[in-house]
Amino acid sequence: MSIFATYLHPQTVLTSKSDSRIPFVGFSWPYFQQVRHELAATLSQYPTLALREASDEDYLRVHTPTYLQQLHLMAAGTPPAELPKLSRECAGMEYCLPGYRYGLGGMFAAIDQMRTGALERAYCFSFGGHHAYADWGHGYCLLHPLAAAVRYAQASGFSQVLIVDWDHHHGDGTQAIFAHDTSVYCISIHSAADLYMASACGLAWGTTTAAAAVGHCNIPLLNEVYDDSFGEQMQLSGQFYRANESQQIFSEALQQLPWQPDLICIFSGYDSHRDDCGKGISNWTNEDFGHVTRLVLDVANRASCPVLSVHGGGYNLPVTIAAAATHVAVLATR
């Protein structure tokens, strides 16, 4: 049995036409390409899963046929009469559908080996996904590879799946896709008052109250510039937490799962690092990413279940790579 493997192939950022002809914006394809390249170099000492391409139909596990058809028509240069709802950060990402297929294929490859007992843990690179809903996307997330992989895992025998998301931004798409699904439990620890999320889908969806209402768990962290009256002033219900208690609250959430998981999936975002978006909110360091990884592995060890980690956000390249290396070093250790 192999303890650990990575999946960082260049095909995970493949586009259907030359990237120089695609109107990407912000931290989109060019930045994803940089991150993948640096990760592959930094993590080259680890075993690698073979390249695998999923099909477009595999995304029907979590996305509507109409939405996928709209994206394919856009990529073919024949936009549908009714365009899907997409934020400006998703501009041009319809041409990234080949990369999305290869990213999902890597997760499938890991799950297949986990199912046979040949692999315990894996770290896969893919385009972002946790802001993608069944029929729309935002925040550089056109599709949701991890959600599709969870459905594939369940069809392969991993009945109960825990999803942990420590990206700076709330995993709103994940929460929506698995709302009221008692076979999947989502824990998202994120900024409570992020301006981008406020404009994209509102802050209420990231509260403890909203998550509990659909059967999941949110841990919203308050920026140190806000006092304890923030929730009342913003008319947001539920509890809010501070950086210095974030990891303890996360640990308690892991101890209060509704069942013992058959598989744990991590959306491992590094923008919650104190040198990225997390200053004054989570304040996490590389060592903290190692610590929260060990907390998840403690649950996995008790449940004797595998762990699939997927690369998430991070907008300071050196910080992202160093934090990812710390996370992976812990994942790869028995």
Number of C-alpha atoms within 10 A of each C-alpha: 10 14 16 25 24 27 27 27 23 16 17 29 25 21 20 15 12 9 15 8 8 17 12 19 16 12 15 20 25 14 14 22 16 13 20 21 15 17 19 20 10 14 18 12 10 15 14 18 20 14 16 19 19 19 14 15 11 17 24 15 15 23 21 14 14 13 20 23 15 20 21 18 15 18 19 13 9 11 15 13 7 7 13 18 12 17 15 14 18 22 19 21 26 22 24 21 23 19 23 30 25 27 32 28 25 29 31 23 19 28 28 16 17 23 17 9 14 15 19 24 27 30 27 24 26 28 32 26 28 31 25 27 24 22 18 20 25 24 21 28 23 31 31 26 28 28 25 22 26 27 18 19 23 18 10 13 11 21 15 19 23 24 24 22 25 26 26 28 27 27 25 20 23 24 29 18 18 18 18 16 14 14 15 24 24 24 24 28 27 27 29 29 22 19 11 12 21 14 9 13 14 14 21 20 20 29 24 21 18 19 24 14 11 16 18 24 25 29 26 27 26 24 21 13 8 10 9 12 9 16 19 10 8 11 9 18 13 17 13 19 19 21 19 14 12 22 19 12 15 21 15 11 14 18 11 9 16 15 14 16 23 19 26 25 24 23 22 24 23 32 27 29 27 17 17 18 21 23 17 18 27 30 19 25 20 18 12 17 25 19 17 19 20 16 16 19 22 13 18 20 12 10 15 15 21 25 27 26 25 25 24 24 23 25 19 15 17 13 19 26 20 16 25 24 18 19 24 23 15 16 24 17 11 10
